[in-house]
Amino acid sequence: MTLPKVLIADSISQHGIDELSRDNGVDVSIQTKLSPAKLIEIIPEFAALIVRS
């Protein structure tokens, strides 16, 4: 079974990354230096997108 993929697209605390990465049934990808065009291109690959607001 393939795990849902979560993209972290902005810098977040290490604690937040650790919590998401801890065997929570998701595959976490951290890509914080993406251009807007690249982000738009890869978003469909992910079930969730995490950004800072």
C-alpha positions as CSV (number, residue, x, y, z in Angstrom):
1,M,0.0,0.0,0.0
2,T,1.3,3.4,-0.9
3,L,1.3,6.0,1.8
4,P,-0.2,9.5,1.2
5,K,2.5,12.0,0.4
6,V,2.8,15.3,2.3
7,L,4.9,18.2,0.9
8,I,6.4,20.7,3.3
9,A,7.1,23.7,1.1
10,D,8.1,26.2,3.7
11,S,10.5,26.1,6.6
12,I,8.8,24.8,9.8
13,S,10.2,23.8,13.1
14,Q,12.2,20.6,13.5
15,H,9.6,19.5,16.1
16,G,6.9,19.8,13.4
17,I,8.9,17.8,10.9
18,D,9.6,15.2,13.6
19,E,5.9,14.9,14.4
20,L,4.9,14.5,10.8
21,S,7.7,12.0,10.1
22,R,7.0,9.8,13.1
23,D,5.3,6.7,11.6
24,N,2.0,8.6,11.1
25,G,1.1,6.8,7.9
26,V,2.3,9.5,5.6
27,D,5.4,9.9,3.4
28,V,6.9,13.4,4.1
29,S,8.8,15.3,1.5
30,I,10.6,18.6,2.4
31,Q,11.2,20.9,-0.6
32,T,11.5,24.4,0.6
33,K,13.4,26.1,-2.3
34,L,10.9,25.5,-5.1
35,S,10.0,28.1,-7.7
36,P,6.3,28.9,-8.0
37,A,6.3,27.1,-11.4
38,K,7.9,24.0,-10.0
39,L,5.5,24.0,-7.0
40,I,2.5,24.1,-9.3
41,E,4.0,21.3,-11.4
42,I,4.5,18.9,-8.5
43,I,1.5,19.6,-6.2
44,P,-0.7,17.0,-7.9
45,E,1.7,14.3,-6.6
46,F,0.8,15.1,-3.0
47,A,-2.2,14.5,-0.8
48,A,-1.4,17.5,1.4
49,L,0.7,20.7,1.2
50,I,2.2,22.4,4.3
51,V,3.2,26.1,4.2
52,R,3.6,28.8,6.8
53,S,1.1,31.6,6.8
